[in-house]
Amino acid sequence: MSRLGIAIGIGVVGGFLGALLALFIIPIPVENKELVTYMIGQLSGLASGIVSYHYASTALGSKATDNTGAAFRAIEAAVNATPGERAP
């Protein structure tokens, strides 16, 4: 991943955490309540997408790659086996 992608990810997650902290410190005017709620919801979606991309997809992707490789090795052994011989 490029440095720009990492910087954007840090900015979005930091922005979400900062906005969440600001909700407890800064009073929100009543007329802006829906807007602030919408913005926090959008930031939380972006932040969760970034976190899941970096942590969940990497672990699942490597496991899927290992499983696919094992399946292809088993298929290759079955194709190369002589008739009457059991493949490992």
Secondary structure as GFF3:
##gff-version 3
##sequence-region A 1 88
A	DSSP	alpha_helix	3	25	.	.	.	ID=ss1
A	DSSP	three_ten_helix	30	32	.	.	.	ID=ss2
A	DSSP	alpha_helix	33	51	.	.	.	ID=ss3
A	DSSP	pi_helix	52	56	.	.	.	ID=ss4
A	DSSP	alpha_helix	57	80	.	.	.	ID=ss5
###
